[in-house]
Amino acid sequence: MKKSVLTILLLFCVCVLLGACTSEKPRDPADALIGEGGATSYVIVRSDTIKTGVQAAVTLTNTISERIGVELDLTTDFVAKAGSAIADQFKEIDTEILVGETNRELSSTLAAELPRSRDWGIMRSGAKIAIYGTECIDEAVQYFLDNYVVDGNIYIADGEKYLHLSDYTIDSFTVGDTNIESCSIRYESGNTAAQTLAQDLAVRINELYGYTLEVKQTTPGDTDPQIAFVTDNTLDITETVCRMNGNVLEIARGILGSYETGYTMLLDYIDAGIQNKTLAIDTTLNLINEGDSEHVKIADKAYFDELDAKAAAMRDAVLYTESEYTVGEGGKIYYFSETGDDSNDGLSEETPMKTLDKLNVLPLNAGDVVLFKRGDMFRGVIKTRSGVTYSAYGEGAKPIINSSRRNYADPALWLETQYENVWVCTEKLVNVGIVALDHTGELGKYDELVGTRMVAGTNNFNGAADMNEDLQVWSDLATNKLYFYSTEGNPGERFESIEIGVRENTFQVGSNNDIVIDNIHVTHVGAHGVSAGDNKNLTVRNCIFNWLGGSILTGFNSGNIPGYGNAVQVYGGVDGYYVYNNWIYQIYDTGITHQFSSTPSKAVNNMNDVQYYDNLIEYCFWSLEYYNSRPEGTERNTTNVSIHDNFCRLGGYGWGCLGRETSAPMCAMNSAGEEVKDNYLTNNIFDRCLGLLIRVGKEGTMNFNGNTYIQPYGVKFAYLWGNNYMFDGTAAETLAKVGENNPTLVYVMDDVE
């Protein structure tokens, strides 16, 4: 029984049927494409480029072969140049079945009647047959197979045409006076966020309307009808608008505005504006989002003056802090002064001892207190004891623990070598880090002179013979000799002071517990200011750490290349680690850290109850850092970490950053192990870094909240579990990945005096 047009409409949803046939329709032998014995001149043609229809053409070819046993050739629409060797092989013939977007006229004719992406159709004109569709070409081929490849032949009448017009949310979509299908979507060159949104908008419009708009970069001065993502410097910095501007529908933002916000406003407007399958965006469109000027700022001189004032206040809070100590039950107080005598008992201010060598052999007990006289300097290192507090007495500046064993500005300590301008120190110096030249001792003077470290095996440098610039210093690890390149003669005559830090730690905590280090100034050591291993209850407060580090971490990665040296460090397990109200600057590596590397020999490493707060950290390679790496077969846990109200400034600008400035990570929170809970980074200020402000190696390592991020616009900003991000209009979205929903973003747009 012949099916009615209504039945076909119901079967194929919203179809327009013009001359369609079905498998029950009587077939006219004149419409058959396959002759007796399977003879036919027909071929199947697809595009010779990667367009829609390639796989559909293969399916058509294979299915015809399976159903009626006829092998039709599958070829492309490539046309060879007349007279060429392949001209006969690649030429257009009359008997072609065209699949998808080909270069044949009939494909174009049919395509003109199927303008939208989910429409498709079938048409015969003369001997040619076209099967056309873009997104739904497979559906078109299947319809052809079901309705025209029947009864052992292919039947289609000349002039027959079947159009399948899909249903869309919108049938009429205009922008101003322009039909949307005549528009393109533009984005700013190099702006990947805008490009992604532009591509997504093209997909959305296609889904709603069926037209695919071209997405491309903005061309300056182009006013063709378009939807454009643009930056408008006349808008407030965080403002975003969605508006008509002549023929252009603009999603415009201030320099720090959010394209995402403007895009969302446009989508909401479209969803609300569809009436009776019609959408008209007229010239009155002007949607505005004022942004968040409270949490997004442009840095100016006044802002940096505020930061300088805050830094000065934090310095004063350290400089003028009174000593804090409690003598435990049965404990004693031991006093040390530059004018003391190691033969004294040290039990009163009137009978102080003098040297750190004496201190290190004292039989200290838990509850004892060691006090150094303010304004005095003590050379050497301190081997701490469990339960002991180290602090200060008297008036004036904090006592200095200077780990440079002497002032090496003595001509007798330096000898000329066979190399021009190269001198060698006569004293044995093991693995030298910092070499401080004529330091004034003025606190907060960040531009003091230091020797330029040379490392054998890097930058074509292999030893003293390769030294060629003034103030280069090289520590020969094999001979423990220090070489100095001086264009102005003997370094001991040239300088008033030369302070040298070798590879050792000033406060050597190790695995001692319950130690307090308070109101001490630590300087000129080649490794760490405070170095602890597995321990409990280590407190470092009210101290100054400066100009230290730089010795070689020998054997690291099977070489003697990387330098190191941190102000305050725990390496290993810790339960109770409190570092607060310290001023830390010009450190080779890290200001404050707790860390443990991938060491399989240690089965369990726990880090618990860690607090860093109210510290001013400046001119370091890293300011804040932690990691607790877990190799296979071990257990690592990091819990109850609170890092808050610290002010980190100018990462990568320090003396130890030379040659590696752009890789400096100001705040680095890496692997934290299996159990990671109650770890918070809150209310800190991260003020400019030549490398990254934050680096997080693994998702969930740290909870960020309420921090301030200050960085020049458009430079490196963050590295989050394998991906780099820039400090631009997407910075807030980047921070959301680490749970930072309340940041203050401060952009440095130009040099600020």
Secondary structure, 3 states (H helix, E strand, C coil): CCCCHHHHHHHCCCCECCCCCCCCCCCCHHHECCCHHHCCCCEEEECCCCCCCHHHHHHHHHHHHHHHCCCCEEEECCCCCCCCCCCCCCCCCCCEEEECCCCCHHHHHHHHCCCCCCCEEEEEECCEEEEEECCCHHHHHHHHHHHHEECCEEECCCCCEEEECCCCCCCEEEECCEEHHHCEEEECCCCHHHHHHHHHHHHHHHHHHCCCCCEEECCCCCCCCEEEEEECCCCCCCCEEEEEECCEEEEEECCCCCHHHHHHHHHHHHHHHCECCEEEECCCCEEEECCCCCCEEECCHHHHHHHHHHHHHHHHHHHCCCCCCCCCCCCCEEEECCCCCCCCCCCCCCCCECCHHHHCCCCCCCCCEEEEECCCEEECCEECCCCCEEEEECCCCCCEEECCCCCCCCHHHEEECCCCCEEEECCCCCCCCCEEECCCCCCCCCCCEECEEECCCECCECCHHHCCCCCEEEEECCCCEEEEECCCCCHHHHCCCEEECCCCCCEEEECCCCEEEECCEEECCCCCCEEECCEEEEEEECCEEEEECCEECCCHHHCCCCEECCCEEEECCEEEEEEECCEEEEEEEEEEEEEECCCCCCCEEEEEEEEEECCEEEEEEEEEEEEECCCCCCEEEEEEEEEECCEEEEECCCHHHCCCHHHCEEEEECCCCCEEEEEEEECCEEEEECCEEEEECCCCCCEEECCEEEEECCCEEEEECCEEEECCCCHHHHHHCCCCCCCEEEEECCCCC
